[in-house]
C-alpha cells in the first residue's frame, strides 16, 4: 500500500534556448547602435580575469521596448509554457522586472571566466523581487559553434548516489541549434563561462530578470 507523504523539491538548474522572433531585423537595428558605443566602453571592462568589450558598468540603453519584448519577455513566456506543459510543473510569477542588460563584444581570443549572475534581492514598492531568470542573446556570431559552457557550481559537494558528475557541464558548442539568433535562458545562479573566441566580432546581449511570487 502506497502512502502519499508530504515532500518539498529544491530548485534545480535549467537551460532553455530558442530562436528570437525577427532576429535579422533586431540585429540590423541593434548592432549599429552598439557599434556607436564600442569605443566608449572599450577600456571599461571591470573584470580581472577576462577580456572583452562590455557595457556592463555603463548602463547604456540600446534596447527599446519592442526589442525587450521579443528578446526577453516572449522568450521567458515560451519557456514557462513549455516547462509547465512538458513536466507538469506550475511555474508562475506574479510580476517580473528587467533589472539590467548589457552587450559583450569579443575580439579574437577574447573570453569570459566562470561566473554566475546571482545577485541581491530587490525591494520595489514594498515587494520582494528575487534574481530568477538570466539570459544570453547571440546577436552576431560568425563562429561555427556557440562558445558558452554551463557548469554545476563546483563549490557544492558531490552527494552520492544522487550526484552524477557526467551532468556537471553543458558545452553549448555541441548543441547545433544554439547559434546566432538564439537566446539562452538559465537560472541566475548557474555558473557559466565563454571560451576564447576564434573568429572576432562576436556580439552578445546578456540580461537579468527579478521576479516576485507573492
VOGUTI-134456 format. One record per residue: residue in three letters; x, y, z of N, C-alpha, C, CB in turn. Coordinates in pm, whole numbers, padded with zeros to 5 digits, always signed. Glycine has a CB too. Example, Ala and Ser with C-alpha at 12.3 -4.5 7.8 and 13.67 -1.06 7.14 Angstrom:
% VOGUTI-134456
ALA+01319-00569+00780+01230-00450+00780+01320-00330+00780+01131-00447+00905/SER+01285-00225+00708+01367-00106+00714+01290+00003+00787+01408-00060+00572/
This chain:
% VOGUTI-134456
UNK+00084-00120+00000+00000+00000+00000+00088+00125+00000-00096+00000+00123/UNK+00064+00212-00096+00142+00335-00105+00075+00446-00026+00160+00377-00251/UNK+00154+00515+00052+00102+00625+00132+00163+00755+00081+00133+00605+00285/UNK+00081+00850+00047+00131+00978+00000+00182+01059+00118+00021+01057-00076/UNK+00308+01095+00112+00370+01173+00218+00406+01310+00166+00494+01101+00274/UNK+00401+01412+00251+00439+01546+00206+00588+01551+00174+00404+01651+00313/UNK+00623+01632+00077+00764+01647+00043+00785+01784-00019+00811+01535-00054/UNK+00908+01826-00024+00947+01951-00088+01055+01921-00190+00997+02055+00016/UNK+01055+01997-00297+01156+01980-00401+01242+02105-00406+01092+01952-00539/UNK+01375+02087-00396+01465+02201-00404+01471+02251-00548+01605+02163-00354/UNK+01489+02383-00566+01504+02436-00702+01623+02372-00772+01519+02589-00698/UNK+01610+02351-00900+01719+02289-00975+01764+02382-01088+01674+02152-01033/UNK+01880+02353-01143+01929+02430-01256+01848+02395-01381+02080+02406-01278/UNK+01843+02489-01475+01776+02461-01600+01845+02539-01712+01625+02497-01592/UNK+01823+02493-01832+01877+02560-01951+01771+02550-02060+02014+02497-01998/UNK+01740+02663-02122+01639+02667-02228+01691+02756-02339+01501+02719-02174/UNK+01662+02719-02462+01705+02804-02573+01600+02801-02684+01844+02760-02627/UNK+01596+02909-02760+01502+02921-02871+01551+03033-02962+01356+02947-02821/UNK+01499+03036-03084+01532+03145-03175+01444+03267-03146+01515+03100-03323/UNK+01504+03384-03153+01431+03507-03126+01356+03551-03251+01528+03619-03079/UNK+01232+03591-03230+01147+03639-03340+01209+03762-03406+01005+03671-03288/UNK+01210+03765-03540+01260+03879-03617+01407+03910-03584+01174+04003-03589/UNK+01488+03804-03575+01628+03824-03538+01700+03917-03635+01701+03690-03532/UNK+01682+03898-03765+01755+03980-03863+01721+04128-03848+01724+03933-04005/UNK+01594+04158-03826+01556+04298-03807+01615+04356-03680+01405+04310-03804/UNK+01612+04276-03572+01670+04322-03445+01821+04342-03461+01641+04220-03332/UNK+01886+04249-03527+02031+04257-03545+02070+04383-03622+02083+04133-03617/UNK+02001+04410-03732+02034+04528-03813+02021+04656-03731+01942+04535-03936/UNK+01920+04663-03650+01894+04785-03572+01989+04799-03453+01750+04785-03522/UNK+02004+04691-03376+02079+04700-03251+02229+04699-03275+02042+04585-03160/UNK+02276+04621-03373+02420+04612-03396+02478+04748-03433+02449+04511-03506/UNK+02403+04824-03511+02452+04957-03548+02458+05049-03427+02362+05019-03657/UNK+02362+05034-03334+02364+05114-03211+02486+05078-03126+02234+05093-03130/UNK+02510+04948-03113+02622+04903-03030+02754+04953-03087+02624+04751-03020/UNK+02766+04952-03218+02890+04998-03281+02920+05144-03247+02882+04981-03433/UNK+02814+05223-03224+02834+05363-03188+02897+05378-03050+02701+05438-03193/UNK+02873+05279-02962+02925+05286-02826+03053+05205-02807+02820+05237-02730/UNK+03096+05134-02910+03207+05039-02896+03333+05104-02841+03237+04976-03031/UNK+03370+05219-02891+03491+05286-02843+03473+05343-02702+03532+05397-02939/UNK+03350+05382-02670+03321+05439-02538+03343+05337-02427+03178+05491-02533/UNK+03310+05211-02453+03317+05107-02349+03440+05019-02359+03195+05021-02356/UNK+03526+05046-02455+03638+04955-02484+03729+04932-02364+03719+05009-02597/UNK+03758+05034-02287+03852+05022-02176+03783+05020-02040+03953+05135-02180/UNK+03655+04980-02037+03579+04985-01911+03534+04846-01866+03458+05076-01927/UNK+03612+04745-01901+03584+04609-01855+03620+04598-01707+03663+04504-01940/UNK+03524+04570-01618+03552+04568-01474+03607+04435-01423+03427+04601-01398/UNK+03618+04335-01510+03658+04203-01467+03810+04187-01472+03592+04096-01553/UNK+03863+04114-01376+04008+04095-01367+04059+03983-01456+04046+04067-01224/UNK+03975+03883-01482+04027+03762-01546+03957+03730-01678+04014+03645-01453/UNK+03913+03832-01750+03855+03804-01880+03881+03922-01973+03703+03775-01869/UNK+03870+03896-02101+03897+04000-02199+03782+04010-02298+04029+03972-02274/UNK+03714+04119-02299+03614+04152-02399+03569+04294-02374+03494+04053-02395/UNK+03505+04352-02471+03449+04487-02458+03307+04471-02407+03454+04566-02596/UNK+03277+04528-02290+03145+04510-02230+03090+04642-02178+03152+04408-02117/UNK+02959+04655-02183+02893+04776-02132+02828+04751-01997+02787+04825-02231/UNK+02870+04643-01927+02801+04601-01805+02797+04711-01699+02868+04478-01749/UNK+02897+04797-01692+02901+04901-01591+02860+05038-01644+03038+04909-01532/UNK+02820+05044-01771+02795+05175-01833+02647+05211-01844+02856+05178-01970/UNK+02559+05113-01824+02414+05140-01825+02370+05210-01952+02376+05224-01705/UNK+02414+05159-02067+02375+05217-02196+02242+05156-02239+02486+05191-02304/UNK+02147+05241-02273+02014+05196-02311+02005+05182-02463+01906+05293-02259/UNK+02042+05065-02513+02042+05044-02658+01927+04955-02705+02174+04982-02700/UNK+01837+04917-02614+01720+04837-02650+01592+04916-02625+01718+04704-02570/UNK+01499+04911-02720+01369+04975-02696+01270+04869-02645+01315+05043-02827/UNK+01149+04909-02613+01052+04818-02553+01017+04701-02643+00927+04894-02518/UNK+01013+04724-02774+00980+04617-02867+01093+04513-02869+00956+04673-03009/UNK+01217+04560-02868+01331+04468-02863+01326+04383-02736+01465+04545-02870/UNK+01302+04449-02623+01298+04380-02494+01186+04277-02492+01280+04480-02379/UNK+01072+04312-02550+00959+04219-02553+00996+04092-02631+00836+04286-02617/UNK+01060+04107-02746+01094+03991-02829+01208+03908-02770+01132+04038-02970/UNK+01309+03977-02716+01427+03906-02666+01402+03845-02529+01546+04000-02659/UNK+01338+03920-02441+01325+03879-02301+01190+03817-02271+01348+03999-02208/UNK+01083+03898-02280+00954+03853-02226+00891+03741-02306+00859+03969-02220/UNK+00894+03748-02438+00835+03640-02518+00914+03511-02499+00831+03678-02666/UNK+01045+03522-02485+01127+03403-02465+01097+03338-02330+01277+03439-02475/UNK+01086+03419-02225+01056+03364-02092+00916+03303-02090+01068+03474-01984/UNK+00819+03371-02152+00683+03316-02156+00680+03180-02226+00589+03414-02228/UNK+00750+03168-02338+00754+03041-02411+00819+02932-02327+00829+03058-02544/UNK+00925+02967-02257+00994+02870-02173+00902+02818-02063+01121+02931-02112/UNK+00832+02909-01996+00744+02870-01886+00631+02780-01937+00687+02994-01816/UNK+00572+02816-02050+00465+02734-02107+00516+02594-02139+00408+02800-02234/UNK+00635+02586-02198+00690+02455-02236+00720+02370-02113+00817+02473-02320/UNK+00786+02430-02013+00821+02354-01893+00696+02308-01819+00910+02438-01800/UNK+00598+02397-01805+00476+02360-01734+00400+02248-01805+00385+02482-01718/UNK+00393+02256-01938+00315+02156-02013+00391+02024-02025+00282+02209-02152/UNK+00523+02030-02036+00601+01908-02058+00624+01830-01930+00734+01942-02121/UNK+00645+01902-01820+00682+01834-01695+00575+01841-01587+00809+01894-01642/UNK+00464+01906-01618+00355+01912-01521+00380+02006-01406+00330+01778-01468/UNK+00476+02098-01422+00501+02198-01318+00399+02311-01329+00645+02253-01329/UNK+00404+02399-01232+00325+02520-01239+00413+02638-01197+00198+02511-01148/UNK+00503+02673-01287+00587+02790-01264+00502+02913-01291+00716+02788-01354/UNK+00490+02998-01191+00405+03116-01207+00464+03231-01127+00260+03086-01162/UNK+00501+03336-01196+00550+03456-01128+00438+03560-01125+00678+03512-01198/UNK+00432+03635-01018+00330+03739-01008+00368+03862-01089+00308+03778-00861/UNK+00496+03891-01092+00543+04007-01166+00694+03993-01185+00507+04140-01094/UNK+00745+04044-01295+00888+04037-01322+00936+04171-01376+00920+03924-01422/UNK+01062+04202-01348+01122+04325-01398+01258+04293-01460+01136+04430-01285/UNK+01291+04363-01566+01423+04354-01627+01515+04447-01549+01420+04391-01780/UNK+01605+04391-01471+01688+04474-01383+01807+04536-01456+01738+04392-01267/UNK+01865+04464-01551+01977+04519-01627+02003+04438-01752+02103+04524-01540/UNK+02066+04502-01849+02112+04433-01970+02236+04505-02021+02000+04429-02080/UNK+02319+04431-02093+02445+04488-02142+02494+04408-02262+02553+04490-02030/UNK+02585+04465-02337+02641+04392-02451+02784+04349-02421+02638+04478-02580/UNK+02825+04244-02489+02964+04195-02484+03013+04179-02627+02975+04059-02405/UNK+03129+04236-02657+03191+04225-02789+03321+04147-02774+03215+04366-02853/UNK+03334+04038-02848+03450+03951-02836+03539+03962-02960+03406+03805-02814/UNK+03663+04004-02938+03763+04002-03044+03825+03863-03045+03873+04114-03021/UNK+03917+03838-03135+03982+03707-03142+04053+03678-03009+04083+03701-03261/UNK+04031+03560-02955+04089+03509-02830+04025+03568-02705+04236+03538-02828/UNK+03930+03660-02719+03860+03712-02602+03776+03602-02538+03770+03832-02640/UNK+03762+03608-02406+03690+03506-02332+03627+03569-02208+03783+03388-02293/UNK+03549+03488-02135+03497+03532-02006+03510+03417-01906+03349+03578-02018/UNK+03558+03451-01787+03583+03348-01686+03453+03295-01628+03671+03405-01575/UNK+03462+03186-01553+03345+03125-01492+03284+03221-01391+03381+02991-01425/UNK+03152+03237-01400+03081+03328-01311+02933+03294-01312+03105+03477-01352/UNK+02856+03360-01229+02711+03349-01234+02652+03489-01226+02657+03258-01118/UNK+02522+03499-01245+02453+03628-01236+02375+03640-01106+02359+03645-01355/UNK+02410+03558-01009+02341+03566-00879+02358+03705-00820+02396+03458-00781/UNK+02253+03757-00763+02258+03892-00707+02168+03905-00587+02219+03995-00811/UNK+02157+04025-00538+02076+04051-00419+01929+04069-00456+02128+04174-00345/UNK+01844+04045-00359+01702+04070-00374+01677+04220-00391+01624+04015-00253/UNK+01576+04254-00469+01534+04393-00485+01401+04416-00416+01525+04431-00635/UNK+01382+04532-00358+01254+04567-00298+01197+04687-00374+01269+04599-00145/UNK+01081+04665-00436+01016+04769-00516+00872+04781-00471+01025+04737-00670/UNK+00835+04899-00424+00701+04924-00373+00662+04820-00267+00598+04923-00487/UNK+00756+04796-00177+00737+04705-00064+00721+04559-00103+00618+04748+00015/UNK+00755+04525-00228+00751+04385-00270+00892+04335-00295+00665+04369-00398/UNK+00914+04208-00260+01046+04148-00278+01057+04083-00416+01073+04045-00167/UNK+01159+04123-00489+01188+04064-00621+01321+03989-00612+01194+04174-00733/UNK+01320+03864-00660+01437+03780-00648+01500+03755-00785+01401+03647-00580/UNK+01634+03742-00790+01700+03708-00918+01664+03566-00959+01854+03724-00906/UNK+01592+03553-01068+01543+03421-01110+01592+03385-01249+01390+03420-01108/UNK+01567+03472-01347+01600+03442-01486+01718+03526-01533+01478+03468-01576/UNK+01808+03463-01607+01914+03534-01678+01918+03482-01821+02053+03517-01607/UNK+01976+03561-01908+01978+03519-02048+02096+03573-02125+01852+03562-02115/UNK+02127+03503-02234+02229+03545-02330+02167+03538-02469+02359+03456-02320/UNK+02163+03650-02537+02112+03656-02675+02232+03671-02768+02010+03775-02694/UNK+02247+03575-02860+02360+03579-02954+02320+03666-03072+02400+03435-03001/UNK+02360+03792-03066+02318+03890-03165+02394+03873-03297+02338+04031-03112/UNK+02524+03846-03287+02607+03832-03408+02721+03736-03379+02662+03971-03456/UNK+02739+03637-03465+02846+03540-03441+02878+03465-03571+02807+03440-03329/UNK+03001+03482-03619+03046+03409-03737+03120+03280-03702+03136+03497-03820/UNK+03134+03253-03572+03196+03128-03530+03103+03010-03561+03230+03132-03379/UNK+03162+02896-03586+03083+02779-03625+02995+02731-03510+03175+02666-03670/UNK+03051+02731-03389+02979+02678-03273+02966+02783-03164+03048+02553-03219/UNK+02863+02767-03080+02848+02851-02963+02964+02827-02867+02713+02825-02892/UNK+03003+02930-02793+03121+02919-02708+03090+02926-02558+03219+03026-02742/UNK+02962+02914-02523+02923+02923-02381+02922+02784-02319+02784+02991-02366/UNK+02980+02772-02201+02978+02647-02125+02913+02673-01990+03123+02589-02107/UNK+02816+02590-01955+02749+02599-01825+02800+02490-01734+02595+02590-01841/UNK+02818+02524-01606+02873+02428-01511+02794+02428-01380+03019+02459-01483/UNK+02779+02307-01325+02731+02296-01188+02832+02364-01097+02708+02148-01146/UNK+02785+02440-01000+02874+02510-00909+02971+02413-00843+02794+02585-00803/UNK+03100+02433-00867+03200+02338-00819+03218+02344-00668+03331+02363-00887/UNK+03161+02445-00602+03172+02454-00457+03076+02358-00386+03144+02597-00411/UNK+02978+02305-00461+02882+02215-00399+02943+02076-00387+02752+02211-00480/UNK+02933+02013-00271+02993+01880-00253+02916+01774-00330+02997+01843-00105/UNK+02983+01673-00380+02916+01565-00457+02846+01465-00366+03018+01492-00546/UNK+02719+01489-00336+02644+01397-00252+02602+01276-00336+02519+01467-00189/UNK+02665+01167-00317+02632+01045-00390+02529+00965-00309+02760+00960-00419/UNK+02443+00882-00371+02446+00845-00512+02363+00935-00601+02399+00705-00527/UNK+02312+01048-00548+02221+01132-00626+02294+01228-00718+02132+01209-00534/UNK+02424+01234-00706+02504+01329-00784+02576+01255-00896+02606+01403-00693/UNK+02551+01295-01018+02613+01231-01133+02707+01329-01199+02505+01180-01234/UNK+02836+01305-01194+02935+01401-01244+02926+01418-01395+03074+01358-01206/UNK+02863+01325-01466+02853+01339-01611+02760+01452-01651+02805+01208-01672/UNK+02684+01507-01557+02590+01614-01589+02633+01747-01529+02452+01577-01540/UNK+02757+01761-01492+02800+01884-01428+02840+01992-01529+02915+01856-01336/UNK+02858+01957-01655+02900+02054-01756+02815+02039-01882+03050+02036-01791/UNK+02767+02152-01934+02696+02153-02062+02770+02248-02156+02546+02196-02045/UNK+02828+02193-02260+02902+02269-02360+02808+02298-02476+03030+02192-02409/UNK+02767+02424-02490+02667+02456-02593+02722+02446-02735+02614+02596-02571/UNK+02854+02431-02751+02909+02410-02885+02864+02276-02943+03063+02417-02882/UNK+02819+02187-02856+02773+02055-02900+02623+02054-02930+02805+01951-02795/UNK+02557+02168-02910+02413+02179-02938+02399+02265-03064+02334+02242-02816/UNK+02373+02201-03175+02383+02267-03305+02280+02377-03327+02370+02166-03414/UNK+02165+02369-03259+02064+02473-03282+02080+02592-03188+01926+02414-03266/UNK+02190+02597-03110+02227+02719-03039+02327+02792-03126+02286+02689-02895/UNK+02287+02907-03178+02366+02975-03281+02327+03123-03279+02342+02913-03423/UNK+02380+03199-03376+02336+03337-03388+02184+03342-03402+02404+03405-03509/UNK+02122+03432-03327+01977+03443-03328+01910+03370-03215+01924+03394-03457/UNK+01987+03288-03141+01931+03214-03028+01940+03296-02900+02004+03080-03011/UNK+01843+03276-02814+01851+03327-02678+01859+03207-02585+01729+03420-02642/UNK+01952+03211-02490+01969+03105-02392+01922+03158-02258+02117+03055-02385/UNK+01827+03089-02196+01776+03127-02065+01824+03027-01960+01621+03137-02065/UNK+01857+03077-01842+01906+02990-01735+01879+03056-01601+02057+02959-01753/UNK+01881+02977-01495+01863+03035-01362+01985+03119-01326+01838+02925-01256/UNK+01963+03229-01258+02067+03330-01239+02189+03280-01162+02009+03448-01169/UNK+02174+03176-01081+02288+03129-01003+02362+03012-01068+02242+03088-00865/UNK+02335+02987-01196+02406+02881-01268+02537+02935-01324+02318+02825-01382/UNK+02647+02871-01288+02778+02914-01335+02794+02890-01484+02888+02841-01258/UNK+02865+02979-01551+02894+02962-01693+03018+03041-01728+02773+03007-01780/UNK+03073+03011-01844+03192+03080-01895+03183+03086-02047+03322+03007-01849/UNK+03271+03168-02106+03277+03180-02252+03418+03144-02296+03238+03324-02299/UNK+03428+03045-02383+03558+03002-02433+03618+03110-02525+03545+02869-02509/UNK+03751+03111-02541+03814+03210-02629+03753+03210-02770+03964+03182-02639/UNK+03729+03328-02820+03665+03345-02950+03764+03317-03062+03607+03487-02963/UNK+03724+03237-03159+03812+03205-03272+03800+03307-03383+03780+03066-03325/UNK+03679+03347-03414+03656+03447-03519+03609+03576-03451+03550+03397-03625/UNK+03678+03687-03470+03642+03811-03399+03507+03866-03441+03749+03917-03422/UNK+03452+03952-03355+03328+04021-03388+03204+03961-03326+03312+04025-03533/UNK+03218+03861-03239+03102+03802-03173+03040+03905-03078+03142+03672-03096/UNK+02908+03923-03087+02837+04020-03003+02720+03950-02936+02789+04142-03087/UNK+02713+03960-02804+02601+03902-02731+02538+04009-02642+02646+03782-02646/UNK+02413+03986-02607+02342+04071-02511+02304+03984-02392+02215+04140-02575/UNK+02349+04022-02274+02316+03949-02151+02215+04031-02071+02444+03920-02067/UNK+02132+03961-01993+02031+04033-01913+01992+03952-01790+01907+04062-01999/UNK+01936+04023-01693+01887+03963-01569+01743+04006-01542+01977+04001-01451/UNK+01664+03914-01492+01525+03941-01459+01500+03900-01315+01429+03867-01555/UNK+01438+03989-01236+01396+03958-01100+01245+03941-01098+01440+04071-01000/UNK+01198+03849-01014+01055+03819-01009+01004+03816-00866+01025+03686-01077/UNK+00875+03842-00852+00809+03829-00723+00706+03718-00732+00742+03961-00680/UNK+00685+03649-00621+00596+03533-00620+00481+03549-00522+00674+03409-00586/UNK+00466+03670-00466+00356+03690-00372+00274+03814-00407+00409+03702-00229/
